[in-house]
Amino acid sequence: MKKIFLLLCTLLASATGFPQQVWTLEKCIEYALSNNIQVKQQILQIDAGKSSLLQSRLDLLPSLNAGAQHGYNFGQTVDRYTNDFATKSVQTDNFYIGSELTLWDGFKKVNQVRQNQADLEAARYETDKFMDDISLNIATAYLQILYYQEVLRTAQNQAGISQQQTDRLVKMVDAGASAQGDLYNIQAQLASAKVSVVDARNNLDLAYLTLAQMLDLPSAEGFEIEIPNLDIGNQPALVANPDQVYGYALETQPVIKSAELRVKSSEYGLMLARGAQSPQLSMSASLATGYSGAATMLGDSIKKTEPIGFTMINGVPDEIVYTSYTSFKSKDKPFGDQINDNINRSLSFTLSVPIFNGWATRSAISRARINVENSKYTLDLRKLELRKTIQQAYADARGALDKYNASLAGVEAAHESFRFAEQKFNVGMMNSVDFNNARKEYEQADSDMLRAKYEFIFKTTVLDFYMGKPITLNRK
């Protein structure tokens, strides 16, 4: 039986898609950042930026290319290596290696490297910003679960109290010690309390589902989070003020760093566009050789004799006179000899001066200048948004803290009032209407305290985040 039970547990863990464990906030954030598809896409953008940066750096080096060609020519042509007419089929081979280096281009290539470097760093900060947003969203969803857990616990306690009062009142009505109308009121309150329990449980299930979906888990079944220490006590005031938080965030937040680098990138883009107005000077060198089947050379010598006349004696031919000569047989010039003899070296410099190109360069400069101004406005906007976010979070946290501290005394007073009303109701000194009112006041005070508590915790978590502190809910 034990083995069967372990097997069933293993199958259940496999079916849910993740191991059965208690998830802390830190674990949730770590898991999300490691498995989120959008984070992986952002990382791919960084890899693409690295590739662009590497390519722009390699563009500063000389180019080097080599080539080879093998061909056949049919019909009359001028052979490139013999400068003779060739009328038969000729086989040719050509070999080439060349290099080109830009000596001056108005620093276009250098500024391209600088722009790609700025874009890469901006992409990294944008990825950090994206991951920070995910972390804060997960912290929000995590706190929602904790909040609804407390709401459910409170609703269950109230339902339990209503059930006890109903059971007690049933006995009192049966004994004739209480009116039937009071029982109806208490039963209606019990039904309302049970509905509150159902609503709270549904909200808790939805909160779990929301967090599980943020983590891209296949299901929320068996998903359980850790309940940290959230006793914030009676705090007198917040530690830092909005200006201090903003000053620190301005120097560290990825959204600001990214916007600053985008400004720098646009400035390099402007310099890059202006570089197109500059003359360009380049140097090229090449080494080439080849082989032609039409190239021939002298071969072996052949000695020959042939008659050229007669000797005459008394006007009568006597003996034949012969002459000798040497002829040479031609043969194809060897491949190696042609490769050595046909070597060609070249070195050239090219100067290109832009004069008129349809105003394209001026238009590019104008667009680049507009892009610089737009990126600066974006930076100012990001700073303004950051300041507003911090000021709003600070104001919300301070208001929530004041409300929480005020509600502590209110909850205690409402609890004592409800306890006293319960005692009076149990002995028949208070009717059900007044008792339900006392309980509603206690429930409302407790609900207000819970909302203020979690609002304060989340907003202070946001402020701590902007102060460079890790996102955590463990408060000691």
JORAQUI-V612475 format. One record per run of one state. SS is the DSSP state (A for helix, B for strand, O for the rest). FROM is the first residue (numbers start at 0). LEN is the number of residues. Records with the same first field share a line. If there is no record, write none. Layout:
SS->FROM-LEN + FROM-LEN
This chain:
O->0-1 + 16-5 + 23-1 + 35-1 + 58-4 + 73-3 + 78-6 + 86-3 + 104-3 + 174-5 + 214-9 + 225-16 + 252-1 + 275-4 + 292-3 + 313-2 + 332-2 + 341-2 + 352-7 + 426-5 + 466-10
A->1-15 + 24-11 + 36-22 + 107-67 + 179-35 + 241-11 + 253-22 + 334-7 + 359-67 + 431-35
B->21-2 + 62-11 + 76-2 + 84-2 + 89-15 + 223-2 + 279-13 + 295-18 + 315-17 + 343-9
